[in-house]
Amino acid sequence: MFTISGIVVETSGTMVIATGVSARMKKVPFKRISGFIAAGGMATLFHWAAMSGLVLLGMAPVAATFSGSVVGAVTNYWLQRTLAFPNARPHIQAIWRYAFSCSLAALLNVLIFLVLHQLFEISVVPAQLLTTAAVAVFNYVVYQRLVFHEQTS
């Protein structure tokens, strides 16, 4: 067992994260977190590649980020299911929940990006980086609780 910035990593492959002032401990499987980051990272690359290409072709940045998020979402479902949530509920139950969560994430992506880019006049790349970070946190919580909802022992 070792500690990195308040995160205790046990040799059994479970990460324990201190949350809140009360230091309540919640176990998060290290494999799930690393799989979520890997899958999300790959899907984000697809999102950003599509967005960049569309911006270079003259599309408005807000429309391009929405289009990119759709490309990323399609890529992300199979990656998340394989790498982060392998014991997830059946596809027939998960896919409609995933589509709903992607709709919420796409809306959140556009709203945050719109506020950062147009209201606060942050340039496209930093605005999208901040937006991606915020949406990633939202996605993890929704995937774990609503979409894939694995039964843990």
C-alpha positions as CSV (number, residue, x, y, z in Angstrom):
1,M,0.0,0.0,0.0
2,F,1.2,3.5,-0.8
3,T,-0.2,7.0,-0.8
4,I,-0.1,9.6,-3.6
5,S,-1.7,13.1,-2.8
6,G,-4.3,11.7,-0.4
7,I,-5.0,8.6,-2.5
8,V,-4.2,5.3,-0.9
9,V,-3.5,2.5,-3.4
10,E,-3.7,-1.0,-2.0
11,T,-1.8,-3.9,-3.6
12,S,-5.1,-5.7,-4.2
13,G,-5.8,-3.2,-7.0
14,T,-8.3,-1.1,-5.2
15,M,-7.9,2.6,-4.8
16,V,-9.3,4.4,-1.7
17,I,-10.0,8.0,-2.1
18,A,-10.7,10.4,0.8
19,T,-13.6,12.7,0.0
20,G,-15.1,15.6,1.9
21,V,-14.0,17.2,5.1
22,S,-15.1,14.2,7.1
23,A,-12.5,12.1,5.2
24,R,-15.2,9.5,4.4
25,M,-13.5,6.7,2.5
26,K,-14.9,5.2,-0.7
27,K,-13.3,2.3,-2.5
28,V,-12.9,2.7,-6.2
29,P,-11.5,-0.2,-8.2
30,F,-8.2,0.9,-9.7
31,K,-8.9,-1.1,-12.9
32,R,-12.2,0.7,-13.4
33,I,-10.6,4.1,-13.0
34,S,-7.7,3.3,-15.3
35,G,-10.0,1.7,-17.9
36,F,-12.3,4.8,-17.7
37,I,-9.4,7.1,-18.3
38,A,-8.0,5.0,-21.2
39,A,-11.4,4.6,-22.9
40,G,-12.3,8.3,-22.3
41,G,-8.9,9.4,-23.5
42,M,-9.2,7.5,-26.8
43,A,-12.8,8.7,-27.3
44,T,-11.7,12.3,-26.5
45,L,-9.0,12.0,-29.2
46,F,-11.7,11.1,-31.7
47,H,-13.9,14.0,-30.4
48,W,-11.0,16.5,-30.7
49,A,-9.9,15.2,-34.1
50,A,-13.4,15.6,-35.5
51,M,-13.8,19.1,-33.8
52,S,-10.4,20.3,-35.1
53,G,-11.1,19.1,-38.7
54,L,-14.5,20.8,-38.7
55,V,-13.2,24.1,-37.3
56,L,-10.4,24.0,-40.0
57,L,-13.1,23.4,-42.6
58,G,-14.9,26.6,-41.4
59,M,-17.6,25.2,-39.0
60,A,-18.4,27.4,-36.0
61,P,-16.6,26.1,-32.9
62,V,-19.8,25.5,-30.9
63,A,-21.3,23.4,-33.7
64,A,-17.9,21.6,-34.1
65,T,-17.6,20.6,-30.5
66,F,-21.1,19.2,-30.6
67,S,-20.3,17.2,-33.7
68,G,-17.1,16.0,-32.1
69,S,-18.9,14.9,-29.0
70,V,-21.2,12.7,-31.0
71,V,-18.1,11.0,-32.7
72,G,-16.5,10.6,-29.3
73,A,-19.7,9.1,-27.8
74,V,-20.1,6.4,-30.5
75,T,-16.4,5.4,-29.9
76,N,-16.7,5.6,-26.2
77,Y,-19.6,3.1,-25.5
78,W,-17.6,0.0,-26.6
79,L,-14.4,1.2,-25.1
80,Q,-16.0,1.9,-21.7
81,R,-17.9,-1.4,-21.7
82,T,-14.7,-3.3,-22.5
83,L,-12.1,-1.4,-20.4
84,A,-13.9,0.1,-17.4
85,F,-17.2,-1.7,-16.9
86,P,-16.8,-5.3,-18.2
87,N,-19.5,-6.7,-15.9
88,A,-22.1,-4.2,-16.9
89,R,-25.8,-4.7,-17.3
90,P,-26.9,-6.2,-20.7
91,H,-26.6,-4.1,-23.8
92,I,-30.4,-3.9,-24.2
93,Q,-30.6,-2.1,-20.8
94,A,-27.4,-0.1,-21.1
95,I,-27.6,1.3,-24.6
96,W,-30.7,3.5,-24.1
97,R,-29.2,4.7,-20.8
98,Y,-26.0,5.5,-22.6
99,A,-27.8,7.4,-25.3
100,F,-29.6,9.4,-22.7
101,S,-26.4,10.1,-20.8
102,C,-24.7,11.1,-24.0
103,S,-27.5,13.6,-24.7
104,L,-26.9,15.1,-21.3
105,A,-23.1,15.1,-21.7
106,A,-23.4,16.7,-25.2
107,L,-25.6,19.4,-23.8
108,L,-23.3,20.0,-20.9
109,N,-20.3,20.1,-23.3
110,V,-22.0,22.7,-25.5
111,L,-23.2,24.8,-22.5
112,I,-19.8,24.9,-20.7
113,F,-17.9,25.5,-24.0
114,L,-20.3,28.3,-24.9
115,V,-19.9,30.0,-21.6
116,L,-16.1,29.7,-21.6
117,H,-15.5,30.5,-25.3
118,Q,-18.1,33.2,-26.0
119,L,-19.0,34.7,-22.6
120,F,-15.5,34.6,-21.0
121,E,-13.7,34.8,-24.4
122,I,-11.4,31.9,-23.6
123,S,-9.8,30.6,-26.9
124,V,-11.0,27.3,-28.4
125,V,-8.3,24.9,-27.1
126,P,-8.2,26.0,-23.4
127,A,-12.1,26.2,-23.4
128,Q,-12.4,22.7,-24.7
129,L,-9.8,21.3,-22.3
130,L,-11.7,22.8,-19.3
131,T,-15.0,21.6,-20.8
132,T,-13.7,18.1,-21.3
133,A,-12.5,17.8,-17.7
134,A,-15.9,18.9,-16.4
135,V,-17.8,16.5,-18.7
136,A,-15.5,13.6,-17.8
137,V,-16.3,13.9,-14.1
138,F,-20.0,14.0,-15.0
139,N,-19.7,11.0,-17.3
140,Y,-17.9,8.8,-14.7
141,V,-20.6,9.3,-12.1
142,V,-23.4,8.8,-14.7
143,Y,-21.8,5.7,-16.2
144,Q,-21.2,4.1,-12.8
145,R,-24.6,4.8,-11.4
146,L,-27.0,4.8,-14.3
147,V,-25.6,3.3,-17.5
148,F,-23.4,0.3,-16.7
149,H,-24.3,-0.1,-13.0
150,E,-22.1,-3.1,-12.2
151,Q,-23.0,-5.2,-9.2
152,T,-20.0,-5.1,-6.9
153,S,-19.2,-7.6,-4.1
